[in-house]
Structure formats: C-alpha cells, structure tokens
Amino acid sequence: MRKLFFLLTLGLGWAPGFAQQDSTRWKPELGLSLRSYFMSTSYWEDFKDDYAWGQMARISLQSRLPMGFRVKADYLGFIRLASSDLTQLDPRVPNLNRYEVGLFDVNHLDRAIFGKIGNLHLDYRRPRFQARLGRMEINTPFINAQDGRLSPTFVEGVRWELQAHPKLAVSHHLIWGVSPRSTGHWFGLGESIGMYPVARDEFGQPSAYFGNTRSDLAHILDLTLGLQAGSSLRLNHTLVQNIYSSYQAQWDQTWELPQTQVQGITGLQTTYQHGIGQGGNEEIALRYKNPDDAHWILSGRIGLKSKKSLWHLNYTKMQGEGRYLSPREWGRDPFYTFIPRERNEGMGQVDAVNTYFQQTFPEKSLQAYTYLGLYFLPDPADARRNKYAIPSYAQANLGLRFAPKNALKGLNLHLILMSKVALDQEGLRPAWIYNKVNLFHTNLILNYTLPGN
C-alpha cells in the first residue's frame, strides 16, 4: 500500500512538469464540494427522539499523465454542528439510535471533527479499455455507495472495464479494503463487517461476528449486454471469500407505445445467493453467515415514463433457507422494491410490493417524487428468519429536489420525508418499534459543488 501511495503522490507532483509543455493537457484540476445534512426521527409513542446536523467538505485534486494515465485524490472532512445525545440509550430499548449516528463516525461517536482519504487512485484509459488501482467509489448490485448520509462507501482494490463489443461491456473488481459510509477510517473486508448494528444470531443470541469475521477479498464480475433497441441485460457475480457467493441477472426493456409520447418500461431480476467457506468463522457462535444458507429472489417491474414523468410498480419475492445476508456496511439492497431508509437484508422470506412516481418541473428546476410500499416479513420473534426483529410494515417517502440554474448553479437541495408503520399493531414489543416502525423521519440535504468542477 505504501508503494501505491508513493506512485499516486509522485503522479500528482509530476503533472505540473508536463504542464510547461502543454498547459491545457497537463494542468491539475482542483475541486471543492460541500454537503450539509440535517436529520431527525420522532415516534408515535414515548421513545427517545433524536436529531443531528453534520457538514462535509471534499477537496479533490486530479491530473492527466502521459500515455493515457490519470491520477486522482480527495480528502473528506466532517464536522458535527449540532445533535441530541446520540450515545444515550432509550430506557425501554438498550440500543443506540440507528439513523442519526450515520452522519458521523459510528466507531467514535465522541468525535465532533474527523476526516478521511476517499478517492486515491491511478487510472489508465484507452478507447475500449480502462483500469483503476487504489481507493475508489463503487456502484455494483451488492457493494455500492449506499443511499445518503454525508459521504459514500469507498473500496480499495483494482478495477478494469473492457468494451469487448459495441453491445458487450465487461468489468471486474478485486477488492481488499473498504471505508464504509459513516466511518472515518479504512478497514480490511472482514474487519468492517459488524460496524453497523449486529442484531441477533440465528439462535436468538446477540451476534458476535464483529471483529471475528475472516474475509480478505471480494470478487465482482459484471457483464452488460445491449440487446435490441431499448433492451439490456446485466449479469453479475459477487463472491466474498469465506462468506457468500451471489448471482444476479437483470433485464430491463423500454417499449415504444404507438401514437403517444409515453414509453412503457418493464424489468425482471433474479438473484441466487448461497453461503461458502466457514461463513466468516469456523466457530458457529462467531460466524457472520451460516454456510448452508441459500436464497433465491425474484423481482419485477412495470411502468410508464415520459419526458417529465416516471411511474413504476414493483414486486419482490424472497424465499430460501436461513437468512439472506449482505453486509450493510458495504451497500444497500439491489432489488426493485428498495426504498431509501430501510432494507430487507437479514430476512429469510419477503413479499414486497411498492410503487414510485416522479414528476419533473424543468421551468422551476424542481423534481417531486414519492414511494409507497408494503413489506411482509417473517415473525419478528423468529430470529432464524428475521435477523433485525423488524415487523411487517408499510413505508411512505416523499421527496423534493431543487437544483437552480444560472447564478445558483452547483446548488442542490433535497428534502426527504419518511414514515414507517407496522402492519399489525397488536403485541408489538418496544424492541420491535424503536428504530424500525411507527416513526416519522426527516432529511434535509444541501449540496454545493464549486462551478467548473
């Protein structure tokens, strides 16, 4: 790793020398972006309400190098501007707050100011081939930037992409390190699993896999095929050494509807995951995943879209043995029925249906959207099939995005209002409510990117 840092630093210092030969081509580029985030959560009943306000600043430096190489580095700094006492436990449920702590370093909630290196990579680019080595952002079905908070998830490794044919793209990641969202440092893969709430093991006892999970590498292979006009197929294989292997195929199609400016959209997604190796540890009480777990997930979509509107209806069916698990520290659910601020990872069985509607108002630089969903889950008392003890619920999100132009170009304001309600209010335990249902959640996010970056 020291050699990698040396090469990247050398590249950043090397570029200005070439700027004397060609100031347009070799001139380093400096970027600045800011993100201010306010979040609050309140409950119908007498549970501990919380709020938090955090600020992030990202400084980036990138430069072109000879022979198709480029180098980029950025540093992210975080400040806690205000918050309730996030270390205080609710008297009825001895668990930390779930949402607001994610604005800061979940491993060091006492820190009001912290920072970390985000991107730090060397690129090689040719018309049909690209490669990247170092620390980078990522967007794959099972390991991705996640939704929201002050910074995305970063990974460390090597990535290459080949446009093998005009209709066939192949990409591959080999990952050995990660800096999860809501953390201030870099970690090995196994080391990072368990930084978010670990909940219960399959026997109903507190999980003990944090700090005990053995996994050194993750391999991700993606194939994207362009089929007929408006149609694409994506194939993904994600293998996390000693934990699981997942396969996913996703077909998306846009249909031209005659004599109308509206298009039809359909999608079909199939996923299969099974445990491998020791599930993270040879001792059953310390493992992250049961190697005998096996799940299939079917997800579908139908909808309509126009220049200003988008609507779709989605359904997901999950079935199998044990639990479907994918580290929450590494990314969100990849299924069509995913709604920001909740996931169905950790379940053994799910039936979910939701709908999404979006309307854009270009003349006002405004976009409004809403999600509505029903999620039918296993009994929250069944630890084997419901890791986080979440009852079946309904969720509604209302969002507004405002991105002005001209004098305020670079500014982006995003408001998210979310509510979750248990579908069955009878017999709910406090631990099934707090951080989970019967709540109202607010997010106000202000992003600013310096024009020209």
Sequence and secondary structure as in RCSB ss.txt:
>XXXX:A:sequence
MRKLFFLLTLGLGWAPGFAQQDSTRWKPELGLSLRSYFMSTSYWEDFKDDYAWGQMARISLQSRLPMGFRVKADY
LGFIRLASSDLTQLDPRVPNLNRYEVGLFDVNHLDRAIFGKIGNLHLDYRRPRFQARLGRMEINTPFINAQDGRL
SPTFVEGVRWELQAHPKLAVSHHLIWGVSPRSTGHWFGLGESIGMYPVARDEFGQPSAYFGNTRSDLAHILDLTL
GLQAGSSLRLNHTLVQNIYSSYQAQWDQTWELPQTQVQGITGLQTTYQHGIGQGGNEEIALRYKNPDDAHWILSG
RIGLKSKKSLWHLNYTKMQGEGRYLSPREWGRDPFYTFIPRERNEGMGQVDAVNTYFQQTFPEKSLQAYTYLGLY
FLPDPADARRNKYAIPSYAQANLGLRFAPKNALKGLNLHLILMSKVALDQEGLRPAWIYNKVNLFHTNLILNYTL
PGN
>XXXX:A:secstr
 HHHHHHHHHHHHHHHHHHTT HHHH  EEEEEEEEEEEEEEESSS   EEEEEEEEEEEEEEE GGGEEEEEEE
EEEEEEEE  TT   SSS    SSGGGGS TT TT SEEEEEEEEEEEEEETTEEEEEEEEE B SSSB  S SS
S  EEEEEEEEEEEETTEEEEEEEEEEEE TT SS EEHHHHTTSS   B TTSSB   TTT     EEEEEEEE
E STTEEEEEEEEEETTTEEEEEEEEEEEEE TTSS EEEEEEEEEEEEE TTTT SSGGG SS TT EEEEEEE
EEEEE SSEEEEEEEEEEEEES     TTT    STT  TT   TTBS EEEEEEEEEEEEGGGTEEEEEEEEEE
E   TT TTTBTT    EEEEEEEEEE   GGGTTEEEEEEEEEEEES  TT  HHHHTTTSSEEEEEEEEEEE 
TT 
